[in-house]
């Protein structure tokens, strides 16, 4: 009964979203980009932390 929306349905939904949130879209995308950047930065730090801990244990 309800399946995946087709091309026209997606186009209509996209049009409605643009009408409702068009003026706020740049700030939303900027916030999304900053969030992704912070997430990547956090994962890099988390990957580097075990190496630092191992180095400290080796020195002790």
N, C-alpha and C positions, 0 to 999 in steps of 0.2 A: 504494500500500500504506500508506505513512505520510503522512498529510496534516496539515493544521492541526487542532489539538485543538478539540473542540467545547465547548459551554458546561459540560457536566457534568465533562468532563476538567479544564478550567481550575478549576472549583470544587473538585474533589478535590485538585488540586495546591496551590491556595491554602490549603485546610484543613490539609494536611500541613505546609506552610511555617509557618503560624501555630502549629501544635502544636510544631514543632521550634524555631522562633526567636521565639516570642511574647514571651518575657520580655526578649529583647535587642533587639526591634524599635524601641522608642523611641530607644535610643542609636544604633542604626544609622541611623535616619532623621535624627537630629540631626547625625550626622557627614556624611551625604549633603548636608544643607542647608548646612552650613559649607563643604563642598567646592565646591558650586555657587556660593556667595557668593564664595569666593576666586577661582574661575575667572572669574566675571564681572568682579571687581575687576581681575584681571590683564589681561583683554582690553581693558578701558577704559584702563588704563595704557599698554598697547601701542598703542592707537589714538592716544593723546595724545602719545606720544613722538616720532613723526615731525614733528608740529607744533612741538614744542620745538626739535628739531634744525634745522628750517627757519628758525625765528626766530633761532637762534644764528648760523647761516650768513649770514643777511641782515645781522646786526649786524657781522660780521667783515669 
